[in-house]
Amino acid sequence: MKHIYLERHDPDKNLHRFYQFFITPGIFGDWSLVKECGRVGSPGTEAQITGQKLCAAKEKKGYQSIL
């Protein structure tokens, strides 16, 4: 599994963000990329918002939710 962690800090703008990526094998022999992002020290609320935005963008392209 590959793990990448990045941070960006700009105290003048009160900006303290992170991105984290995991590349991991899936159960069917494929690969998955897991991305987390948000404010350093915050729980996964940013990830939830990002996931909702990504889902909305895919739905605009014609994808439909099955679950």
N, C-alpha and C positions, 0 to 999 in steps of 0.2 A: 504494500500500500504506500502510495506517495502522499505526503502531507506538505502543504505550502501555507505559510502564515505571513501576512503582511499587515503593517500598521502605518497610519498616517496621523501626524500630530501637527496642529497649527494653533497654539495657545491664543494668538490674537483673534482668531475666529471661533474659539471654543470648539475646535474640531479635533476629535479623538476617535478615529474610525479604524476598523479592521476588516480584512477579508481573509477567509480561510478556505482552502480547497483540499478535498480528499479525492484521490483517484483509487478506486477499489474494484476488485473483481465482483461481478454479479453472480447469481446462482446458476445462470444458464451459460456460463463461459464467456459472457460479454463483460464490458467494463462500464462503470458508473462514475460520474463526476458529481460530488456533493459540494455545494458552495454555501458558505455562511458569511454573513456580513452584518455590520452594525456598529454601534458605539462601544468602544472599549469599556468593559465592565458591566454592560447591560445584558439582560437575558435575551432570548431569541425573538423579541418582538420585531426587530428589524427584518429578521429572516421571514417571518410570517407575512409582513407587508410586501417584501420583495417577491415571495412566492405568489401572492395574490396578483401582483402586477404582471408577473410572468404568465400566469394562467390566463388573465384577461387578454394579454397580447396574443397568446396562442388561439384563444377562442375567436378573436377578430380575424384570424387567418383561416377559420373554418373548423378547427379542432373542437370536439365535443367531449364533455365530461361523461365518463361511463359509470363512475361510482357515485 
